Amino acid sequence: MTVFELARSVEVRGEEIFRRLAGQTDNPGVQRIFNAVAADEKELAEKIAELSSRVGAAGRRESEMLEALNSEASALTQGLANAHATSDVEAFELAADYEEQVCQLFRKAAVAEGNSQIGSLLSQVGAWECREAEDLRKTHDFINAPNEFLAWGEFSNLDEFHNFGRDVG
């Protein structure tokens, strides 16, 4: 298995699982989130295909370590297939956790790979995965802020806003 075969395989499986998760829920917000993550997975798969066409023989070298990595990635995807989310916050958390695990998988593989060229490609794909995970985590943190921080909760009731600065009572 080559780096590009592995990376595309991970992205295609991720897209399929997120589309399936979107189809399994009745919550329109969760559906939108999972479909958006699936679209991101598809976009990254296309980016990987583009990179594959530009890179020479290094990207086409087989590596036994990549087979083991593919098994680990497959297990991650299977774990995701059994998950479900009932709210937007849970959907973002689930997606971010999955992307962070994939990111760590590619980072670990880049360090363990004996061939520096393959390691460099794994590192590049891992960086894309980490960026995707970071974006999802930031979005999760933003939408979850009213649940986590009192200040958000205090100012979320706009009906009370007109009372600030007045002595009411």
N, C-alpha and C positions, 0 to 999 in steps of 0.2 A: 504494500500500500504506500502511496506517495503522500506527501504533505497536503497537496491540493485535493486528492481524493478524500483524505481524512477530513479536512476542513469543510469541504462541500457536503460531505456525508453528515457531519454534525449539524450544519446549518439546515439542510433539507429535513433531517429528522426533527429538529427544533421547530421548523415551520409547520410540519405536519401535526406535531403534538399540540402546538398552540392553536392551530385551526380546529383541531378536534376538541380541545378544551372550550373554545369559543362556541362551538356547536352544542356542547353539553349543558350550557347554562341558559337560564331564562333572563338573567340580569343583563339589560342592554349595555350598561357601563362596563361590566366585566367582559362582555363580548367584544366591545370596541377596543378594550385594552389588549386582550389576547390576539385579536385580528391585527392590531397595530404592531405588536411584538412579532407576529408571524411575518408581517410585511418587512420588518427590519431584518429578520432572519433571511428572507428571500433576497433582500438588497445586498446583504453581506455575502451570500452565496454567489451573487452575480459579480461582486467586487473580487471575490476569490477567483472566479473563472477568468476575469480580466487579467488579474495578476499572473495567473497560470500561463496565459498566452504570451506574456511578456518575459517571463523568467525562462532561463535556459535549462540545461540538463539537471541542475541541482534540484529543481522542483519536481523532477521526474524520477529521482532516485528512490528506490524502495528502501524501507527501513523496518526491521522486525519490531522495533520499539513502537512504531506507529500502529501496528496491529493491536498491541496491548492497549495503547491509548484509545483506539477505536472501541475496544471492549468496555473500557471505563466510561467513555462518552455514551455508549449505548445504555449502560446501566443507569447513568444520570437521566437519560431521556425516558427510560422505563419508569423510574421513580416519579418523574414529572407526569407521566401518563395517568398515574393513579391519584394524583392530587386534584383538588377542586377549590375554587374560591367563591365565596358568597357576596363579597363586597369589592369595591374598587381598590381599597387599601390592600386587601388580601391578594388580589390579582397582581398588583404592582409588586408586592412583597414576594410572591411566588416566582414571578418572572425575573426579578432582580436576583433572588437567591440562585436560581438556575444559571443565569448568565455569569454570576460570580464564580460558581463552581466550574463552569466551562472555561472561564478566564484562568483560574488557578490550574486547571488541567493542562492548558496550553503552556502556561509559564513553567510548570514543573517539567513538561516534556522538553521544552527549549533548553533547560538547564541539563537535563539528563542525556539529551541527544549527543552522540559522539562526533557527528559530522557538523562542523560549524555553519556550513551553508544551510543545511536543513534546520539546524537550531535557530538560525536567523529568521528563516521563513516562519517557523513555529512561533517565534517571538513576535513577529509582525502580526500574525493572525491573532495571537493572544492579546496584543495591544488593542486590536479592534474589538475583541470580545470584552475586554476590561472597560473600554470606553462606553460600550453599549450597557454594560452592567452599572457603571457609574451614572449614566443618564437615567436609567430606570430607578436607581436608588435615590437620586436627587428628586425625581418626580414623586416617588413614594413618600419621602420625607416631607415634601411640600404639602401633599394632600392629606397626610396624616398629622400635620402640625396642630390642627384644632383638637385632636385627641390627646396630644402629648404635652402641649404648653398651655398653661392657664391664661396667659395674655391673649392668645387667640380666642379662647372660650369667652373671656371677659368682654371682648369687643365684637363678638359674633352676633350679639343681639342688638341690631340697629334701632329697634324701637326704643331702647333705653338711651340711645346716644343723645337725644335732644335734652335729656336731663342733666348731662354733665355740666358742671359749673353753676348749677342752680341749687338753691336750697329747697328741696321738695319735702313735703311732709306735713 
